[in-house]
Amino acid sequence: MTDSLAAERPAYHYAVIARALAEIDAGGPALSLEDLAARIGLSPAHFQRIFSQWVGVSPKRYQQYLTLDHARRLLAERFTVLDTALATGLSGPGRLHDLFLRWEAMSPGDFARAGEGLEIGWAWVTSPFGEALAMATPRGLCGLAFSAEMGREAAMADLAGRWPAARLTEDPDRVVPLAEAAFGGAGADLHLIGAPFQIKVWEALLRIPSGHVTTYSEIAQSIGHPAAVRAVGTAVGRNPISFLIPCHRALRKSGGLGGYHWGLPVKRAMLAWEAARADAIA
């Protein structure tokens, strides 16, 4: 693969980032650029270029975002109180601060029918975090899964199993442009398919600004169920539209990452990518 071709492939970029994350975990953030590039099998110049293209900061700076204590720093410095997020104009269900998302929820009755009568198109797309499976109804994107950790077959079975009575059809001509627009920040219509409690949790996730985080307990408080932290965690994990509904921004009060349905390396990379981009813009 030539450098020019690799520069055009987000999935290739993420593969390099994922390998870098593993090497940083093994060798620590003190690894030099030369050592880290050598462990990954790239020249320092190529490695530096990939990082700059992917996130806009140097590899040395990015190492700080990939360290295991980054989540604690985010909680200390960029914690979002969801009860005030809407009032202060940070975000809302109509026009979010970082992505133009419009969403509507499926009715409880429709959800209870497990997607019966629903037409869902699907396609594999590239993303900043590797290959992704996108699904959409005529109303908008309803599913987004990442295959880097679990593989294509498991990702497909996972999303398809959420609406077993729906009719699924491969439809890249319709779905790929929707996903590309969403990843590019150009806008996206979302169709939330879930139980009422789940949709409340997902709506709360939409109020977390990019580059910021909150806690599972904060989400429970904001939706009026302060004692339902465990149930909130389950609903966060069942979010079908990953990244766009930012379940990766939910952490434990201790600063631990908590779980992530599509793999913790993907969650860490998402948090690091958003924080680094926010700092680069600032």
Buried (B, 14 or more C-beta within 10 A) or exposed (E): EEEEEBBEEBBBBBBBBBBBBBBBBEEEBEBEBEEBBBBBEBEBEBBBBBBBEBBBBEBBBBBBBBBEEBBBBBBEEBBBBBEEBBEEEBBBBEEBBBBBBBBEBBEEEBBEBBBEEBEBBBBBBBBBBBBBBBBBBEBBBBBBBBBBBBEEEEBBEBBBEBBEEBEBEEBBEEBBBBBBBBBEEEEBBBBBBBBEBBBBBBBBBBBBBBBBBBBBBBBBBBBEBEEBBEBBBBBBBBBBBBBBBBBBBBBBEEBEBBBBBBBBBBBBBBBBBBBBBBBEEE
